[in-house]
Amino acid sequence: MSNNNSNNNGEMTQKGRETLERFKMESANELGIDLKKGYNGDLTSREAGSIGGNMVNMMCPEQQWKFTRNSMRSIEHKIELTYLMQVGI
């Protein structure tokens, strides 16, 4: 049984490649990077990496929560706790 994005060999379908390419172009556009269809050898490593990083952040957004609670050691002191979570797909 195969899903919509891959065949039995685990290779991406044409529709999957096109969708990923559009997503990559949208990410580059959001970052202000001039990404062309085809070869982009003129990009710096930082620019190319930021596109991929932005795509990952959009697919797996971080959630951050901050809480303030009373210290267990001193009644008058408060402690701020920050929880950072990223859900993997």
The first five atom37 places (N, CA, C, CB, O) and aatype in JSON, in Angstrom:
{
  "aatype": [12, 15, 2, 2, 2, 15, 2, 2, 2, 7, 6, 12, 16, 5, 11, 7, 1, 6, 16, 10, 6, 1, 13, 11, 12, 6, 15, 0, 2, 6, 10, 7, 9, 3, 10, 11, 11, 7, 18, 2, 7, 3, 10, 16, 15, 1, 6, 0, 7, 15, 9, 7, 7, 2, 12, 19, 2, 12, 12, 4, 14, 6, 5, 5, 17, 11, 13, 16, 1, 2, 15, 12, 1, 15, 9, 6, 8, 11, 9, 6, 10, 16, 18, 10, 12, 5, 19, 7, 9],
  "atom_mask": [
    [1, 1, 1, 1, 1],
    [1, 1, 1, 1, 1],
    [1, 1, 1, 1, 1],
    [1, 1, 1, 1, 1],
    [1, 1, 1, 1, 1],
    [1, 1, 1, 1, 1],
    [1, 1, 1, 1, 1],
    [1, 1, 1, 1, 1],
    [1, 1, 1, 1, 1],
    [1, 1, 1, 0, 1],
    [1, 1, 1, 1, 1],
    [1, 1, 1, 1, 1],
    [1, 1, 1, 1, 1],
    [1, 1, 1, 1, 1],
    [1, 1, 1, 1, 1],
    [1, 1, 1, 0, 1],
    [1, 1, 1, 1, 1],
    [1, 1, 1, 1, 1],
    [1, 1, 1, 1, 1],
    [1, 1, 1, 1, 1],
    [1, 1, 1, 1, 1],
    [1, 1, 1, 1, 1],
    [1, 1, 1, 1, 1],
    [1, 1, 1, 1, 1],
    [1, 1, 1, 1, 1],
    [1, 1, 1, 1, 1],
    [1, 1, 1, 1, 1],
    [1, 1, 1, 1, 1],
    [1, 1, 1, 1, 1],
    [1, 1, 1, 1, 1],
    [1, 1, 1, 1, 1],
    [1, 1, 1, 0, 1],
    [1, 1, 1, 1, 1],
    [1, 1, 1, 1, 1],
    [1, 1, 1, 1, 1],
    [1, 1, 1, 1, 1],
    [1, 1, 1, 1, 1],
    [1, 1, 1, 0, 1],
    [1, 1, 1, 1, 1],
    [1, 1, 1, 1, 1],
    [1, 1, 1, 0, 1],
    [1, 1, 1, 1, 1],
    [1, 1, 1, 1, 1],
    [1, 1, 1, 1, 1],
    [1, 1, 1, 1, 1],
    [1, 1, 1, 1, 1],
    [1, 1, 1, 1, 1],
    [1, 1, 1, 1, 1],
    [1, 1, 1, 0, 1],
    [1, 1, 1, 1, 1],
    [1, 1, 1, 1, 1],
    [1, 1, 1, 0, 1],
    [1, 1, 1, 0, 1],
    [1, 1, 1, 1, 1],
    [1, 1, 1, 1, 1],
    [1, 1, 1, 1, 1],
    [1, 1, 1, 1, 1],
    [1, 1, 1, 1, 1],
    [1, 1, 1, 1, 1],
    [1, 1, 1, 1, 1],
    [1, 1, 1, 1, 1],
    [1, 1, 1, 1, 1],
    [1, 1, 1, 1, 1],
    [1, 1, 1, 1, 1],
    [1, 1, 1, 1, 1],
    [1, 1, 1, 1, 1],
    [1, 1, 1, 1, 1],
    [1, 1, 1, 1, 1],
    [1, 1, 1, 1, 1],
    [1, 1, 1, 1, 1],
    [1, 1, 1, 1, 1],
    [1, 1, 1, 1, 1],
    [1, 1, 1, 1, 1],
    [1, 1, 1, 1, 1],
    [1, 1, 1, 1, 1],
    [1, 1, 1, 1, 1],
    [1, 1, 1, 1, 1],
    [1, 1, 1, 1, 1],
    [1, 1, 1, 1, 1],
    [1, 1, 1, 1, 1],
    [1, 1, 1, 1, 1],
    [1, 1, 1, 1, 1],
    [1, 1, 1, 1, 1],
    [1, 1, 1, 1, 1],
    [1, 1, 1, 1, 1],
    [1, 1, 1, 1, 1],
    [1, 1, 1, 1, 1],
    [1, 1, 1, 0, 1],
    [1, 1, 1, 1, 1]
  ],
  "atom_positions": [
    [[0.84, -1.18, 0.0], [0.0, 0.0, 0.0], [0.89, 1.24, 0.0], [-0.96, 0.0, 1.22], [1.8, 1.34, 0.82]],
    [[0.64, 2.18, -0.89], [1.45, 3.4, -0.95], [0.59, 4.6, -0.59], [2.07, 3.58, -2.35], [-0.63, 4.6, -0.76]],
    [[1.27, 5.65, -0.08], [0.54, 6.87, 0.22], [0.64, 7.83, -0.96], [1.08, 7.53, 1.51], [1.2, 7.47, -1.99]],
    [[0.1, 9.04, -0.82], [0.04, 9.99, -1.93], [1.4, 10.58, -2.28], [-0.9, 11.09, -1.6], [1.57, 11.05, -3.41]],
    [[2.37, 10.59, -1.37], [3.63, 11.28, -1.62], [4.8, 10.38, -1.99], [3.99, 12.06, -0.42], [5.87, 10.9, -2.31]],
    [[4.64, 9.09, -1.96], [5.78, 8.24, -2.3], [5.28, 6.94, -2.93], [6.64, 7.94, -1.05], [4.14, 6.52, -2.72]],
    [[6.16, 6.32, -3.7], [5.8, 5.02, -4.27], [6.4, 3.93, -3.41], [6.29, 4.9, -5.75], [6.91, 4.2, -2.32]],
    [[6.35, 2.69, -3.87], [6.83, 1.57, -3.07], [8.32, 1.6, -2.81], [6.48, 0.28, -3.75], [8.79, 0.99, -1.85]],
    [[9.09, 2.29, -3.64], [10.53, 2.38, -3.45], [10.93, 3.49, -2.48], [11.21, 2.6, -4.78], [12.12, 3.67, -2.21]],
    [[9.97, 4.23, -1.96], [10.27, 5.34, -1.07], [10.69, 6.6, -1.8], [0.0, 0.0, 0.0], [11.12, 7.57, -1.18]],
    [[10.55, 6.6, -3.13], [10.9, 7.77, -3.91], [9.72, 8.73, -3.95], [11.34, 7.38, -5.32], [8.57, 8.3, -3.95]],
    [[10.03, 10.02, -4.01], [8.99, 11.03, -4.03], [8.31, 11.06, -5.4], [9.58, 12.41, -3.69], [8.96, 10.9, -6.43]],
    [[7.0, 11.25, -5.4], [6.27, 11.36, -6.65], [6.49, 12.75, -7.25], [4.76, 11.1, -6.43], [7.02, 13.64, -6.59]],
    [[6.08, 12.93, -8.49], [6.21, 14.23, -9.15], [5.41, 15.29, -8.4], [5.74, 14.15, -10.62], [5.88, 16.42, -8.23]],
    [[4.22, 14.95, -7.95], [3.4, 15.9, -7.19], [4.09, 16.29, -5.88], [2.01, 15.29, -6.9], [4.04, 17.45, -5.48]],
    [[4.72, 15.33, -5.23], [5.45, 15.61, -3.99], [6.64, 16.53, -4.23], [0.0, 0.0, 0.0], [6.89, 17.44, -3.45]],
    [[7.37, 16.29, -5.33], [8.51, 17.16, -5.68], [8.05, 18.58, -5.96], [9.26, 16.6, -6.91], [8.69, 19.54, -5.53]],
    [[6.94, 18.72, -6.7], [6.42, 20.04, -7.03], [5.96, 20.78, -5.78], [5.25, 19.93, -8.02], [6.2, 21.98, -5.63]],
    [[5.32, 20.07, -4.88], [4.86, 20.69, -3.63], [6.04, 21.14, -2.79], [4.0, 19.71, -2.83], [6.02, 22.24, -2.24]],
    [[7.06, 20.31, -2.68], [8.26, 20.66, -1.92], [8.99, 21.85, -2.55], [9.2, 19.46, -1.82], [9.51, 22.71, -1.84]],
    [[9.03, 21.9, -3.86], [9.67, 23.02, -4.57], [8.93, 24.33, -4.31], [9.73, 22.73, -6.09], [9.55, 25.36, -4.07]],
    [[7.59, 24.29, -4.35], [6.8, 25.5, -4.04], [7.05, 25.95, -2.61], [5.3, 25.23, -4.25], [7.2, 27.15, -2.35]],
    [[7.09, 25.0, -1.68], [7.34, 25.3, -0.27], [8.7, 25.95, -0.1], [7.25, 24.02, 0.58], [8.85, 26.91, 0.66]],
    [[9.71, 25.42, -0.82], [11.07, 25.97, -0.75], [11.09, 27.4, -1.29], [12.05, 25.08, -1.54], [11.73, 28.27, -0.7]],
    [[10.4, 27.66, -2.41], [10.35, 28.99, -2.99], [9.64, 29.98, -2.05], [9.64, 28.95, -4.36], [10.08, 31.12, -1.91]],
    [[8.56, 29.54, -1.41], [7.85, 30.4, -0.45], [8.74, 30.73, 0.74], [6.56, 29.71, 0.04], [8.75, 31.87, 1.21]],
    [[9.49, 29.76, 1.23], [10.39, 29.99, 2.36], [11.48, 30.98, 1.99], [11.02, 28.67, 2.83], [11.8, 31.89, 2.77]],
    [[12.06, 30.82, 0.81], [13.1, 31.73, 0.36], [12.54, 33.15, 0.2], [13.7, 31.25, -0.97], [13.2, 34.12, 0.56]],
    [[11.34, 33.26, -0.33], [10.71, 34.55, -0.51], [10.48, 35.25, 0.84], [9.38, 34.39, -1.25], [10.72, 36.45, 0.97]],
    [[10.02, 34.49, 1.83], [9.81, 35.05, 3.17], [11.11, 35.58, 3.78], [9.21, 33.99, 4.09], [11.09, 36.55, 4.54]],
    [[12.22, 34.95, 3.44], [13.52, 35.35, 3.97], [14.2, 36.42, 3.12], [14.42, 34.14, 4.1], [15.27, 36.91, 3.47]],
    [[13.58, 36.77, 1.99], [14.16, 37.77, 1.11], [15.34, 37.26, 0.29], [0.0, 0.0, 0.0], [16.2, 38.03, -0.11]],
    [[15.37, 35.96, 0.05], [16.45, 35.34, -0.72], [15.95, 35.09, -2.14], [16.95, 34.01, -0.06], [14.88, 34.5, -2.32]],
    [[16.72, 35.54, -3.13], [16.35, 35.37, -4.53], [16.68, 33.95, -4.98], [17.07, 36.42, -5.41], [17.82, 33.66, -5.36]],
    [[15.68, 33.09, -4.92], [15.87, 31.69, -5.32], [15.26, 31.5, -6.69], [15.23, 30.72, -4.28], [14.11, 31.86, -6.92]],
    [[16.04, 30.94, -7.61], [15.58, 30.72, -8.97], [15.24, 29.25, -9.15], [16.65, 31.18, -10.01], [15.72, 28.4, -8.4]],
    [[14.41, 28.96, -10.14], [14.19, 27.56, -10.49], [15.46, 27.02, -11.11], [12.97, 27.39, -11.46], [16.1, 27.71, -11.9]],
    [[15.82, 25.82, -10.76], [17.04, 25.23, -11.29], [18.23, 25.48, -10.4], [0.0, 0.0, 0.0], [18.13, 25.45, -9.18]],
    [[19.37, 25.73, -11.02], [20.65, 25.86, -10.31], [20.72, 27.16, -9.52], [21.81, 25.78, -11.3], [20.42, 28.23, -10.05]],
    [[21.14, 27.07, -8.25], [21.29, 28.24, -7.38], [22.65, 28.23, -6.7], [20.16, 28.26, -6.31], [22.76, 28.48, -5.5]],
    [[23.69, 27.94, -7.47], [25.04, 27.85, -6.93], [25.61, 29.16, -6.45], [0.0, 0.0, 0.0], [26.65, 29.19, -5.79]],
    [[24.93, 30.27, -6.77], [25.4, 31.57, -6.32], [24.97, 31.89, -4.89], [24.91, 32.65, -7.25], [25.39, 32.91, -4.34]],
    [[24.15, 31.05, -4.29], [23.73, 31.27, -2.9], [24.87, 30.94, -1.95], [22.48, 30.41, -2.56], [25.68, 30.05, -2.21]],
    [[24.93, 31.67, -0.85], [25.91, 31.33, 0.18], [25.39, 30.13, 0.96], [26.18, 32.54, 1.13], [24.2, 29.8, 0.9]],
    [[26.28, 29.49, 1.68], [25.87, 28.37, 2.53], [24.86, 28.84, 3.57], [27.09, 27.73, 3.22], [23.9, 28.13, 3.88]],
    [[25.07, 30.02, 4.09], [24.16, 30.57, 5.09], [22.77, 30.76, 4.51], [24.69, 31.9, 5.64], [21.78, 30.43, 5.16]],
    [[22.67, 31.31, 3.29], [21.37, 31.52, 2.66], [20.66, 30.19, 2.4], [21.52, 32.3, 1.33], [19.48, 30.04, 2.71]],
    [[21.39, 29.23, 1.85], [20.8, 27.92, 1.56], [20.34, 27.24, 2.85], [21.81, 27.03, 0.81], [19.26, 26.66, 2.91]],
    [[21.17, 27.32, 3.88], [20.81, 26.72, 5.16], [19.64, 27.38, 5.82], [0.0, 0.0, 0.0], [18.83, 26.72, 6.47]],
    [[19.53, 28.7, 5.66], [18.41, 29.4, 6.29], [17.09, 29.04, 5.62], [18.63, 30.92, 6.22], [16.04, 29.03, 6.28]],
    [[17.13, 28.74, 4.33], [15.9, 28.31, 3.65], [15.44, 26.97, 4.23], [16.13, 28.18, 2.11], [14.28, 26.82, 4.58]],
    [[16.36, 26.01, 4.32], [16.01, 24.71, 4.9], [15.58, 24.82, 6.34], [0.0, 0.0, 0.0], [14.63, 24.16, 6.77]],
    [[16.28, 25.65, 7.11], [15.91, 25.85, 8.51], [14.54, 26.45, 8.67], [0.0, 0.0, 0.0], [13.77, 26.07, 9.55]],
    [[14.21, 27.41, 7.8], [12.89, 28.02, 7.84], [11.81, 27.0, 7.5], [12.83, 29.21, 6.87], [10.73, 27.02, 8.09]],
    [[12.1, 26.12, 6.56], [11.13, 25.08, 6.19], [10.87, 24.15, 7.37], [11.63, 24.28, 4.98], [9.73, 23.8, 7.64]],
    [[11.93, 23.75, 8.06], [11.78, 22.88, 9.23], [10.99, 23.57, 10.32], [13.16, 22.45, 9.77], [10.11, 22.96, 10.94]],
    [[11.28, 24.85, 10.57], [10.56, 25.59, 11.6], [9.08, 25.72, 11.27], [11.17, 26.96, 11.79], [8.24, 25.73, 12.17]],
    [[8.76, 25.83, 10.0], [7.35, 25.91, 9.6], [6.66, 24.56, 9.74], [7.23, 26.41, 8.16], [5.47, 24.5, 10.06]],
    [[7.4, 23.48, 9.49], [6.81, 22.14, 9.6], [6.69, 21.69, 11.05], [7.64, 21.13, 8.82], [5.74, 20.99, 11.41]],
    [[7.63, 22.09, 11.88], [7.68, 21.67, 13.28], [7.83, 22.92, 14.16], [8.86, 20.66, 13.53], [8.91, 23.17, 14.69]],
    [[6.76, 23.68, 14.31], [6.89, 24.93, 15.09], [7.18, 24.67, 16.55], [5.63, 25.75, 14.96], [6.75, 23.68, 17.13]],
    [[7.92, 25.6, 17.14], [8.22, 25.53, 18.57], [7.08, 26.14, 19.36], [9.56, 26.25, 18.89], [6.42, 27.08, 18.91]],
    [[6.88, 25.6, 20.51], [5.93, 26.18, 21.46], [6.71, 26.56, 22.7], [4.76, 25.17, 21.79], [7.55, 25.79, 23.16]],
    [[6.45, 27.72, 23.22], [7.17, 28.16, 24.4], [6.16, 28.64, 25.43], [8.2, 29.28, 24.05], [5.25, 29.41, 25.13]],
    [[6.35, 28.17, 26.66], [5.49, 28.58, 27.75], [6.35, 29.12, 28.88], [4.62, 27.41, 28.25], [7.41, 28.58, 29.19]],
    [[5.89, 30.2, 29.49], [6.58, 30.76, 30.65], [5.61, 30.74, 31.82], [7.09, 32.21, 30.36], [4.44, 31.11, 31.7]],
    [[6.12, 30.29, 32.95], [5.34, 30.23, 34.17], [6.11, 30.92, 35.28], [5.01, 28.77, 34.55], [7.34, 30.88, 35.31]],
    [[5.41, 31.54, 36.16], [6.03, 32.09, 37.37], [5.39, 31.37, 38.55], [5.85, 33.65, 37.47], [4.16, 31.27, 38.64]],
    [[6.22, 30.89, 39.43], [5.7, 30.21, 40.63], [6.49, 30.65, 41.84], [5.76, 28.66, 40.46], [7.59, 31.19, 41.73]],
    [[5.93, 30.4, 42.97], [6.62, 30.72, 44.22], [7.78, 29.76, 44.44], [5.65, 30.67, 45.42], [7.69, 28.58, 44.13]],
    [[8.85, 30.3, 44.97], [10.0, 29.47, 45.3], [9.64, 28.57, 46.47], [11.24, 30.34, 45.63], [8.93, 28.99, 47.39]],
    [[10.13, 27.35, 46.44], [9.87, 26.43, 47.55], [10.79, 26.74, 48.74], [10.08, 24.96, 47.1], [10.53, 26.3, 49.86]],
    [[11.84, 27.49, 48.49], [12.81, 27.8, 49.55], [12.49, 29.09, 50.29], [14.2, 27.89, 48.97], [12.83, 29.24, 51.47]],
    [[11.85, 30.02, 49.6], [11.56, 31.3, 50.23], [10.19, 31.78, 49.77], [12.66, 32.35, 49.9], [9.93, 31.84, 48.57]],
    [[9.34, 32.11, 50.7], [7.97, 32.49, 50.4], [7.91, 33.77, 49.54], [7.18, 32.69, 51.69], [7.03, 33.89, 48.7]],
    [[8.82, 34.69, 49.75], [8.76, 35.98, 49.06], [9.41, 35.95, 47.67], [9.42, 37.04, 49.9], [9.3, 36.93, 46.93]],
    [[10.08, 34.9, 47.31], [10.76, 34.83, 46.01], [9.91, 34.1, 44.99], [12.13, 34.14, 46.15], [9.19, 33.15, 45.31]],
    [[10.02, 34.55, 43.77], [9.32, 33.91, 42.65], [10.37, 33.37, 41.68], [8.35, 34.91, 41.94], [11.47, 33.93, 41.57]],
    [[10.03, 32.32, 41.0], [10.91, 31.7, 40.0], [10.16, 31.69, 38.67], [11.34, 30.24, 40.42], [9.0, 31.3, 38.6]],
    [[10.85, 32.14, 37.62], [10.26, 32.07, 36.29], [10.81, 30.86, 35.57], [10.54, 33.38, 35.48], [12.03, 30.69, 35.46]],
    [[9.92, 30.02, 35.08], [10.3, 28.81, 34.35], [9.89, 28.97, 32.89], [9.64, 27.54, 34.97], [8.8, 29.47, 32.6]],
    [[10.75, 28.55, 31.98], [10.43, 28.58, 30.56], [10.55, 27.17, 30.01], [11.36, 29.56, 29.79], [11.58, 26.51, 30.15]],
    [[9.48, 26.73, 29.38], [9.46, 25.42, 28.74], [9.43, 25.62, 27.24], [8.25, 24.56, 29.22], [8.59, 26.36, 26.73]],
    [[10.33, 24.98, 26.53], [10.4, 25.08, 25.09], [10.18, 23.68, 24.52], [11.77, 25.68, 24.63], [10.85, 22.73, 24.91]],
    [[9.23, 23.55, 23.61], [8.9, 22.24, 23.07], [8.78, 22.33, 21.56], [7.58, 21.7, 23.7], [8.23, 23.3, 21.03]],
    [[9.29, 21.34, 20.87], [9.14, 21.25, 19.45], [8.6, 19.87, 19.13], [10.47, 21.52, 18.71], [9.15, 18.86, 19.57]],
    [[7.52, 19.84, 18.38], [6.88, 18.59, 18.06], [7.46, 18.08, 16.74], [5.34, 18.76, 17.97], [7.46, 18.8, 15.74]],
    [[7.93, 16.87, 16.73], [8.46, 16.25, 15.51], [7.37, 15.48, 14.8], [0.0, 0.0, 0.0], [6.46, 14.93, 15.42]],
    [[7.49, 15.45, 13.49], [6.47, 14.75, 12.69], [7.06, 13.45, 12.19], [5.98, 15.63, 11.5], [6.38, 12.69, 11.5]]
  ]
}
